Amino acid sequence: MDRLPPSYLERLVESSTDIVVAVDRKGAIIYYNDGAEKNLGYSAAEILGKHVEKLYPSLAEARRVMDAMRSDEHGGPGKLKNFETRFRNRWKEDVAVAISGAILYDENGLDIGSIGFAKDIREIQRKDRLATLGEVAVALCHEINSPLEVILNEVELLHAFVSRRATDAEAVVEEERIDAVRREVLAIQAIVNQLVLMSREGKYGTKEYLEGQQMTDVHREPNARRVAANGAGKGLRGLRVLVVDDDLGVCRSLRDVLLADGCHVQVATDGLRALEMVESDPPDIVVSDVVMPDLDGYELFKEVRRRSSIPVILMTGYYYDRDHVIKRSRLEGLESVIFKKPVDPARLKKAILEQTGRAPLSVD
């Protein structure tokens, strides 16, 4: 098979969208292709003959790349494969790249320079950061929203107490404080949920935090939701409710909220214990978390449905149904889901009334 003429290879390298740079043994740039011009902003006329340090943030970084090329740890010695470093463009911006290259030798085996092919990996790194952000955000959403739910539920109980005991003048002051706590808790929830949404959509922005230091811009729309303290629970009196959540704090706070409206409440911190309680002392309704270690909400819902006609409401602290638990449950007949803990007490009470037949079903 005939070999390609050298001119073909030269044209291929010249037109490559990757950065291709060659230097002599003293580090002076002797080759600089079109891809380098487009990625780094310098023209060939500006860069040829200059020391390769000009393309790096520092001389130390340039030497680090050359040391790696001479070692045997990165594809060599004398070769380099996908070595990550940074170039600096003409606008003083760092460009993350992965370099593959080799030392050039003459016919006597003497080092005469090197050539490197560098690929801009900023988009790859961004996607990696988004994947990590997604994992962290989902975990944060679950771990932070559970205690937030407890705080909101306690706030509702405090609001009810203030309404009963405070004078009109005292109530004005204390309700303003309660509203401030509620508003800030919901703001925290909005930030956490926005993190998940950003990772899900693959989009996020940055803004300067300190000079030269960037931070993710967790933009959120003002949350106008106001948690209703009264009204929704008037028809709950006497209902037997089983609350299931592996977070005991969530169980206790939901129990206190529902007790205040006249419910009889039992709690279970795992799905297996909940099934035992359904068998021994059947409730009117089960309110369960989705994510639990031994028996998740979907499995608990299926078992309760198989054994009885007791309605089930599932709560989830996740912003989206990563494991398709909600989707599978709805296919099996689940009718009520409370998304995005902390749960709005008024919405939960409304759902309980609907699922127990004490209020007509509505579409949220």
Secondary structure as the mmCIF struct_conf table of DSSP 4:
data_model
#
loop_
_struct_conf.conf_type_id
_struct_conf.id
_struct_conf.beg_label_comp_id
_struct_conf.beg_label_asym_id
_struct_conf.beg_label_seq_id
_struct_conf.end_label_comp_id
_struct_conf.end_label_asym_id
_struct_conf.end_label_seq_id
HELX_LH_PP_P HELX_LH_PP_P1 ASP A 2 PRO A 5
HELX_RH_AL_P HELX_RH_AL_P1 PRO A 6 SER A 15
BEND BEND1 THR A 17 ASP A 18
STRN STRN1 ILE A 19 ASP A 24
TURN_TY1_P TURN_TY1_P1 ARG A 25 LYS A 26
BEND BEND2 GLY A 27 GLY A 27
STRN STRN2 ALA A 28 ALA A 28
STRN STRN3 ILE A 29 TYR A 32
HELX_RH_AL_P HELX_RH_AL_P2 ASP A 34 LEU A 40
HELX_RH_AL_P HELX_RH_AL_P3 ALA A 44 ILE A 47
TURN_TY1_P TURN_TY1_P2 LEU A 48 GLY A 49
BEND BEND3 LYS A 50 LYS A 50
STRN STRN4 HIS A 51 HIS A 51
HELX_RH_3T_P HELX_RH_3T_P1 VAL A 52 LEU A 55
BEND BEND4 TYR A 56 PRO A 57
HELX_RH_AL_P HELX_RH_AL_P4 LEU A 59 ARG A 70
BEND BEND5 SER A 71 GLY A 75
BEND BEND6 PRO A 77 GLY A 78
STRN STRN5 LYS A 79 ARG A 88
TURN_TY1_P TURN_TY1_P3 ARG A 90 TRP A 91
BEND BEND7 LYS A 92 LYS A 92
STRN STRN6 ASP A 94 TYR A 105
TURN_TY1_P TURN_TY1_P4 GLU A 107 ASN A 108
BEND BEND8 GLY A 109 GLY A 109
STRN STRN7 ASP A 111 ASP A 120
HELX_RH_AL_P HELX_RH_AL_P5 ARG A 122 ARG A 165
BEND BEND9 ALA A 166 ALA A 166
HELX_RH_AL_P HELX_RH_AL_P6 ASP A 168 GLU A 201
TURN_TY1_P TURN_TY1_P5 GLY A 202 GLY A 202
STRN STRN8 GLY A 205 LEU A 210
TURN_TY1_P TURN_TY1_P6 GLU A 211 GLY A 212
STRN STRN9 GLN A 213 ASP A 217
BEND BEND10 ASN A 230 GLY A 231
TURN_TY1_P TURN_TY1_P7 ALA A 232 GLY A 235
TURN_TY1_P TURN_TY1_P8 ARG A 237 GLY A 238
STRN STRN10 ARG A 240 VAL A 244
BEND BEND11 ASP A 246 ASP A 246
HELX_RH_AL_P HELX_RH_AL_P7 LEU A 248 ALA A 260
TURN_TY1_P TURN_TY1_P9 ASP A 261 GLY A 262
STRN STRN11 HIS A 264 ALA A 268
BEND BEND12 THR A 269 ASP A 270
HELX_RH_AL_P HELX_RH_AL_P8 GLY A 271 SER A 280
BEND BEND13 ASP A 281 ASP A 281
BEND BEND14 ASP A 284 ASP A 284
STRN STRN12 ILE A 285 ASP A 289
BEND BEND15 VAL A 290 VAL A 290
BEND BEND16 PRO A 293 LEU A 295
HELX_RH_AL_P HELX_RH_AL_P9 GLY A 297 ARG A 307
STRN STRN13 VAL A 312 MET A 315
BEND BEND17 TYR A 318 TYR A 320
TURN_TY1_P TURN_TY1_P10 ARG A 322 ASP A 323
HELX_RH_AL_P HELX_RH_AL_P10 VAL A 325 LEU A 331
TURN_TY1_P TURN_TY1_P11 GLU A 332 GLY A 333
STRN STRN14 SER A 336 ILE A 338
BEND BEND18 LYS A 340 PRO A 342
HELX_LH_PP_P HELX_LH_PP_P2 VAL A 343 VAL A 343
HELX_RH_AL_P HELX_RH_AL_P11 PRO A 345 GLN A 355
TURN_TY1_P TURN_TY1_P12 THR A 356 GLY A 357
BEND BEND19 ARG A 358 ALA A 359
#
